[in-house]
Amino acid sequence: MPRPSISSPKATVFIVDDHPLVRDWLTRLINDEEDLEVCGSADNADEASQAIARLRPRISVIDIGLQGKSGLELIRNLTDQNPEQNILVLSMHDEAVYAHRAFRSGARGYVNKRQTADEVVVAIRRILAGGIYVNEAFAESLTMGLNRQRSASSEDEITLLSDRELEVFRLLAAGRVNSEIAEDLSVSLKTVQSYCARIKEKLNLRNATELLQAATRWSDAQNNG
């Protein structure tokens, strides 16, 4: 796809990520392109929602793992307000689990942070041109239905979890205790305990030990998959 001439108006990009180094890296990467420019950034969903409504960027690049409201909640809120919103998810999480949820929430692209920097720019341009973007390997797995061939314990049952329950499950796998998860998600300890109870019920787990073991196994499978 040919780039616009340097005299063409630049497409504005808003960045949402809770890591300052990632925001700085993305800002430099995007501003180096003659047809793109970063118009703002935020490290949490509430601030991002207000700024995006005010600045009206052509596209927003959003991480899923935010403190407080998750990136998925932010995406849903943004697309509820404007179904034509252009959103690219840039996340460290495996596409096999999170890309489906991101697209259901209203995202138009998904890039894993382990992929190349060039892929971020390609994805932004693809979405701005009216397309959607996932990496080639994941697109092939969707076409061939490979995701459905994974074991029920590792994948099919995980789809039973809500977005918030999955976030709690992921944080448990990362070694966070309930009180820390409550702080990370800006909810009460009782709310986290309720999420854990629902996760155990959905995954047929008997106690907190089995819950932690299941979360760890799932995380290991994602990292090695």
N, C-alpha and C positions, 0 to 999 in steps of 0.2 A: 504494500500500500504506500503510494508516494506521500511524502510529508508536505504539508502546506508551505507556501513560501513564507519567508521570515516576516513579511509585512502583514500576513494574516493575523487576525486576533487570536491570542493564545487561549486554549481551553483551560479553565481553572479547575484545580484539584484541591480537595480538602482531605487532610490526613487525621485518622483517629487511631491512636496507639498509646498505651500507657508506658512505653519505654522511650525516654528522651533520645537515646542513641538511634533507635529505629526511626523516630520522627525526623531526626537530623539527616540520617542516611537517605530516607525517601525524599526529603526536601531537596537535597543536593542532586539526587538522581533525576528527579522530575524537572527541576529548574535548568538542568543542563540540556534539556530538549527544547528546540526552538519553537515548538508548537504547544508546549505545556508550561503551566506555572502553578505553584502552590499558593493558594489564597489564604490559607489558615490551617490550624491544627488544634487538636484537643486530646486530653488524656483520659476522658471519661464520657459516658453517654449523654449525661444531662447537658454538659457544656457543649458537646458536639452538636446536639439537636438544636440548641439555640443558635449556635454560630452558623450552622448549615442553613437554617431558615432565613437568617439575616444575609448571608453572603451568596446563597444560591449557586454553589459551584456546579460545573458541568458534570463532575463525577466525584464521589467520595471513596477513599480507600480506607477500609475499616478492619481492625483486628477483632477477632471474636472474644479473646480473653481479656476483657476489661474489668477493673474493679467496680463494684456496685452493679449497675445494670450491665448485662452482657452485650456483646456486639450484635448478637442475634436479636435481642430486644430492640436495640437501637435501629437495626435495619427494618424490623417490622414497623416501628413507629414512624420512621421516615417514609416508607412506602405507603403506609396508611394515609399520610398527609399528602403524598404525591406519588401515585403509582408509576409515573414515568421517571422516577429518581434513578440515576445511574450509580450503581454501587459495586465496587470490587472488594472482595474479601481477601486480605493478605494475612495468613495465619500460619502458625507453626503446627497446627493440628492436621491429622490425616484427612485427606479428601474423602476417603471411603465412608467416614462417619459424618463429618461436618459439612461437606459440600452440599449434600442433599438438603440438609437443614437450612443452609445459607440460601440456596435457591428457592426453597419453599417460603423463606422469610421475605424474599424479594430481591436478593442479590443477582447480579448479571454476570459475575465472574468469580473465580476462586483460584488464588495462587498460593502455594505453600512457600513459606519463607526459606526453605531449603533449596528452592529453585533459583535460577539465575536472575540477576538484576534486569537483564534485557527482557525477561518474560513479563516482568511487571509493566514495563512500558508497552510491550506488545498487547497485553491484556487491556490496558487503559485505552489504547487506540481502537482495539476491536470493539469494546463496549461503546465508545463514543461514535463509532460508525454504525451502531445499531445491532451489533451481534452480541453473543455471549461467549464466555471464555472459561475453559478448563484445560489443563495440560493434556497432551496427546495420550499419555499412558492411561489417565483416568477416563478420558473420552472413549478409548477403546474398551476399557472394562465395562463401561456403561452399555456400549453397543453390544458386546458379547454376553452381557449378563453375568460377568464373573463374580460380581459382588454377592449374588444370590447363592453362590456355591460355597460361601464361607460357612463355617460351623455355626449352628444355632446358638451355642453358648457364647461365642465371641462377638457375633455380629447381629444376628436376627433379634436376640433378646434385647440388645442395646437399643434397637430402634423403638422399643416400648417406652423408653425413658423420655420424659419431656426435655426441652432444651435446658431448663434450670436444673433438673435432676441430673442430666449428663454433666453439667458444669460442676456440680457437687461431687459426682463420681470421679471426674478428672482431678479435682483438687485433693480428694482422698488419696488417689494414686500418687499424687505429687508429695504426699507426706504431711498434708495440712490436717490439723485436728479440727473438731467441730467449731470451737471458739474462733479459731483463725479463719475458717471458711466463712463464718458469720460476719467477721470483720471485712474480709475480702469482698463479699457480696453485698455488704451494707444491709444485712437482715439480722433478725434476732437469732439467738442460739436455739430457741424453741422451733423456729422455722427450719433451720438446718436439720434438726433432729427429725422433723416431720418429713423432710425430703429423704433423709436416710431410711426412714421407715418405709416410705413408698418404694424406694429403690429395692430394698430387701424383699418386699412383697412381689414386685414385678419380676425380679430375677430369681425368686424362690431361694432366698438366702435366709439362714436361720438366725444369725447373730452378727454383731459388729465385726467379729474376727473374719467371718466368711465374706462380709461386705468388703473389708479391706483387702483380703486375698483376691477377690474377684476384680476389684479395681486395679490392683497391681498387675494381675495377669493380662487384663485388657490393655493397660498402658504399655506393657512390654510388647504385646502383639502389635500395637500401633507403631511403636518405635522400630520394631524389627521387620515390619511388613513391607 
